[in-house]
Amino acid sequence: MSWQAYIDNLTASGKIDRAAIYSRAGDSAWAVSPGFTLSASELSEIARGFDTPSGLQAKGLLAQGVKYFLLRADERSIYGKKGAEGLVLVRTTQAILITHYPDGVQAGEATKIVEQLADYLISVGY
């Protein structure tokens, strides 16, 4: 399956409206929803945030210039919220999944879908 197919499957769920898959270092995009490009500095902060969440805790989680309230940050998952929408970011062995869920979707529903994809990618070596 192509990387873009994973993005398409996430958005087809109706729980995720935008998604991207980047390398674990955050330095290359493998697949991106149209219009969901993050800046190099945002990607760098996110990639570092998995190992050292203090930067995200101090500054907040930024994606496309929008600041999200940081709900969770550890070596696997980073969750952020802004109003009724939010971000679910999960790091696998080789990739970082960055997803956005819209107003009207429960955070837990979006989280479950993204975490399941991450589990699958880890199980196949990615």
N, C-alpha and C positions, 0 to 999 in steps of 0.2 A: 504494500500500500504506500502511496506517495505521502509525503508530509502534508501536502495540501489537503489530501483526503481526510486526515485526522482533524484538520481545522474545519472542513466542511461537515464532518460528523458531529463535532462539538456544536456548531451553530445550528445544525439541523435538529438538535435536541429541543430547541425552543427555550432552553435554560441559559444558554450562552449566546450573546449577540455579536461578540468580536473575540478573536483569539489569535495568538501567535505562538510559534515555536522557535526558540533561539538556541544557539549552542549554550552549553553549560557556562561558559565564560561570558556569555552575553555579547559576543563580538561578531556573530553572524546570524542572519535570519534564515531559517529553514523553510518556513511557511508563515504567511501573514494574511489575515482578513483584510479586504480592501479598506483603506483609511485607518488602519490600526498600527501605525508605525510609531515606535517609541524613539526618543532621542538617544544618542550614544551615552550621554551622562545619566539618563534615567536607567538605561540597561546596566550600566556599570554599577550604579547604586543598588539595583535589585540583585545583581549577581553577588555583590559583596554582602548584601543583607542576609543571605542564607547562612553565611558563616559568622558574620558579626552584625547582628541586628541593631546595635546601638545607634548607627547612623540613621536608620529608618525610624527608630523610636524617637530620635531627637528632631528630625526634619519632617517626618511623615513619608508616606509612600506616594511618589509622583509617577503618573503615567499620562502621556500626551499633555503635559502641562497642568493636569488636574491633580490636586492634592487629596489623597484618601486618608482617612483615619486608620491607623494601623491596629488591627485586631489581634493578629498573631504573626510571629516571625520566628522560625526555627530552621534547622538545617534542611528540612524537607519542604515546608509550606509557609507561604506568606499570604495573609488575608487582609484586605482593606475594604473600607466602606465609606461612601459619601452619600448621605441621604438614604434613599431606598435602593441604590445601585451599589455595585462593588466589584472588587477584583479577587480572583483566586489565582495564585501563582504557585506552581509546584515544580521542584527541581528533581530530575531523574539522574541516572548515571551520566548521561551525555547531553541532556537538554534542559531547558527551562520552558515550561508551559505558562503562558501569560494569558489569562482570560478575563473577560468583563461580562457581568450579568446585569441586565436592565431592571428598572423599576418593575415591580410585579412578580419577580422571581424571588423565591425564598433563598437565602444564602446557602442553607443546607442542601437544597436541590442542586444548585450550581456546583457546590463543593464536591458532592458525591460523584458527579459526572467527571470532573477534572481529575480528582484523586484516583478514580478507577482507570482512566486513561494512563495516568502516571504509573500506576501499579502494573498495567499491561506493558508499557514501554520498558520499565525496569526488568520485568520478567523475560523480555526478549533481548536484553543487553543494552538498551538505550536509556 
